Amino acid sequence: MIPDKFPFESNRLDRITPTSFYESAEFSIAIQVAGGGSQIIDALDLAMSNIRIKDLKKIDGIAIFYDVDNNNAVQRKQLLFKKIDEK
């Protein structure tokens, strides 16, 4: 089920459906496309607010992947945490 080529077409990763789900015998994974680094926290907040409270307890972890662009990884992490604190 997992595509073997990225980006799928026209050099655009946003071709992934808004939320894609993949499942194996051990794991269930949802991939949420944010549309850019500035929208990551808003997309995560929206996705988490749509999950029932009892189902939130079943989440073992959240991973965030993004391009650091002109920042280094430490700077980007600081910007990410600042955005979280503002929520």
C-alpha positions in Angstrom: 0.0 0.0 0.0 2.8 2.4 0.7 3.9 4.3 -2.5 7.5 3.6 -3.6 8.1 7.0 -5.2 8.1 10.5 -3.7 7.1 12.9 -4.9 4.3 11.2 -6.7 3.9 13.6 -9.5 5.1 17.1 -10.6 7.6 17.4 -7.7 4.7 17.9 -5.2 4.4 16.0 -1.9 0.9 17.5 -1.3 -0.5 14.9 -3.7 -0.8 12.6 -0.7 -4.5 12.6 0.4 -5.1 14.9 3.4 -4.8 11.9 5.8 -3.4 8.6 4.5 -3.7 5.5 6.7 -1.4 2.5 6.6 -1.8 -0.6 8.7 0.2 -3.8 9.4 -0.2 -6.5 12.0 1.8 -4.4 14.5 1.2 -0.8 13.6 -1.4 1.7 12.4 0.0 4.9 10.9 -1.7 8.0 9.8 0.1 10.5 7.6 -1.2 14.1 7.7 0.2 16.6 5.2 0.4 20.0 6.7 1.2 22.0 3.6 4.3 23.8 4.9 6.3 24.2 8.0 4.3 27.2 9.3 1.1 25.0 9.3 2.5 21.9 11.0 1.2 22.7 14.5 -2.2 23.9 13.2 -2.6 20.6 11.2 -1.6 18.5 14.3 -3.9 20.4 16.5 -6.8 19.9 14.1 -6.1 16.2 13.7 -5.8 15.6 17.4 -9.0 17.6 18.2 -10.9 15.2 15.8 -9.9 12.1 17.8 -12.2 10.9 20.6 -10.6 11.2 24.1 -10.7 7.5 24.7 -8.9 6.9 21.4 -6.2 9.4 22.3 -5.0 7.0 25.0 -4.2 4.5 22.2 -1.6 6.8 20.5 1.9 5.7 21.4 3.7 8.5 19.6 3.7 11.3 17.1 6.5 12.0 14.6 6.9 15.3 12.7 9.0 15.4 9.6 9.8 18.5 7.7 12.4 20.3 5.6 14.5 22.7 7.7 14.9 25.1 4.7 17.2 27.9 5.6 17.4 27.0 9.3 19.4 24.3 11.0 17.6 21.5 12.8 18.0 23.1 16.3 16.6 26.4 15.0 13.7 24.7 13.4 13.0 22.7 16.6 13.0 25.9 18.6 10.5 27.5 16.2 8.3 24.4 16.4 8.3 24.5 20.3 7.6 28.3 20.2 4.5 27.6 18.0 3.3 24.9 20.4 3.7 27.2 23.4 1.6 29.9 21.6 -1.3 27.4 21.3 
